[in-house]
């Protein structure tokens, strides 16, 4: 007897399964044992016994129809058909006789799936069975982060009720949290659930830019009611201007936060590229930006590329906003990274030079009017810029001659505080008069007549 007993205890753990034994088991007993088997053993059973294969398939189908608590052996390693199942949200059960699936692992293996699908009742049953509300998925993301990203507010409330940590970060990305997931993907309702549950204001400070960029007006008001203040040294105003729609709610957010931005000394904060908030304006933002100008923002801040708010407005063709900047007292003759002043940007010299040289350029009346205003304000019409790879060094006067716009040339000759220097030469040794005469020889039709008129004015 002792020999037989010793032999039984020393049998290798990977002893072949007794399929007849499992086939003879009552169905309810077999299903209970199935919960504690590793997926490799279940797979072997399904391939070697037609009866057991049919039972497993019917069990899988039942779980699928219920929409939750799918069997662990189907979502880990292999399904009964032998197909590989790749799903990074579920902890893989490695095949091997020593790896048995214990009840806790079985429960936690389904928590993430239930949370992502938003099945509140199934999640409640899993938590009642001992599931941990602070479980991490295999991408090191906690359950509350998954629920916040999906916007499942009922699931979030249940997790918080069962003790989920509100400020729990990702293990892999420590700068992320349920609040950040709600702001990025979940929407206002998910964010409000976390705020009302008592998420720390420090966590809100860490995500201040995302908060003012994505949160709705009611959510921001609630945060301010809780005592949240704008953190110092952050480019809050930039992210308000990042808001997509520029609608009534976005203006209301700006008017709500602008006094706090001014009182906190954040009005002239710059981002990592040394750009002020006005560098992020878009065409048509006049009404949105007027309140910022009235608050006293510095209009002459140059970013790392040398551009000012006026450069941005001119480059966007937003002449209405550019006039507001000029009316507010912005500076002139600031040189940007392309070695251009405001008049170059207005005329589009850097972007249009190659095309204009071949085809000429039709400048709109609005552009001529804006350029005339810049000339009156003293922008240097003689400043030469040089485009890399180009043989010419052109001032605004050269560009006006090239365009063939007689009104623009007339404005440069008459409106400025001083007459342009017509003796300056480009790198080919041509004066403006000589260049105008060359164009008379090259052009035909209406362009020829305009070139002749310009040449006559210059003389």
Buried (B, 14 or more C-beta within 10 A) or exposed (E): EEEEEEEEEEEEEEEEBEBEEBBEEEEEEBBEEBEEBBBBBBBBBBBEBEEBBEBBBEBBEEBEEEEBBBBBBBBBBBBBBEEEBEEEBBBBBEBEEEEEBEEEEBBBBBBBBBBBBBBBEBBBBBBEEEBBBBBBBEBBBBBBBBBBBBBBBEBBBBBBEBEBBBBBBBEEEEEBBBBBBBBBEBBBBBBBBBBEBEBEBEBBBBBBBBBBBBBBBEBBBBBBEEEBBBBEEBBBBBBBBBBEEBEEEBBBBBEBBBEBBBEBEBBEBBBEEEBBBBBBBBBEBBEBBEEBBEEEBBBBBBBEEBBBBBBBBBBBBBBBBBBBBBEBEBBBEBBBEBBBBBBBBBBBBBBBBEEBEEEBBEBEEEBBEBBBBBBEBEBBBBBBBBBEEBEBBBBBBBBBBBBBBBBBBBBBBEBBEEEBEBEBEBEEEBBBBBBBBBBBEEBEEEBBBBBBBBBEBBE
